[in-house]
Amino acid sequence: MRQLDDRAVRLFIALAAFFCVNAVLAEFIGVKIFSLEGTLGIAPVHWRLLGEGGTLDFTAGTVIWPIVFIMTDTVNEYFGKRGVRLISYLAAGLVAYAFLFAYIAIQLAPASWWVGSAQGQGVPDYQAAFSAIFGQGMWITVGSLTAFLIGQLVDIQTFHHIRRRTGERHAWLRATGSTAISQLVDSFVVLYIAFVLGPAHWPMSRFLAVASLNYTYKLLAAVALIPLLYLARAGIHRYLGEARAAQLIHAAAHDHAAAPHPFPVD
């Protein structure tokens, strides 16, 4: 049997591809700040923390990051530490690659007719709009990539620490627990690099308040998506079969080369 005929290999490829495209997409759509209250059609919620205040405004990337958390925990469950490390490094490399070519695209001289081609849509300068959307600042890019990698590595260790304590029981606990710890790190690291070390020079009160608010949102979203974790688990067991799924889970729990090795070859 060829390796690509093995369902576990196909599953790993599908999970890795979906994980990476979501990670890259989250970085690019994150330039938009949206109002949670306006989206839900409710009155503005005015929060105050550490002397700072505001409404519930988040980056659009937070909409898709909970899916990334689910994918991380799913890969952790079936393919272990090495599987998550592989897709995390791959995703970070693809994000850096995407930002590089976004920068190159911004530097290309725009066609004169194209610059004003969207004036009827309220965009007087297409080049300026393109640069603003795809040209995120260096500090934001560095902060985001650094926080992503640190958060993923923390997630891996936390997930397996909880797993050693609970065995195969309580999948929701190791998934939510690892997300709670890793996103605590991620939420504070990205804002610290981007807005405290960066040119914005936020005061510590604003940094701590905004990071705490973002973390709370991510944690609540992760908890709300626990049913999706079990739905994905049920689908994987149906696809692989109970015996093959159990084999992968056992290997992943003991940090064996669960995926994608060893697989039958011709």
Order of alpha helices (4+ residues) and beta strands (2+ residues): alpha-beta-alpha-beta-beta-beta-alpha-alpha-alpha-alpha-alpha-alpha-alpha-alpha
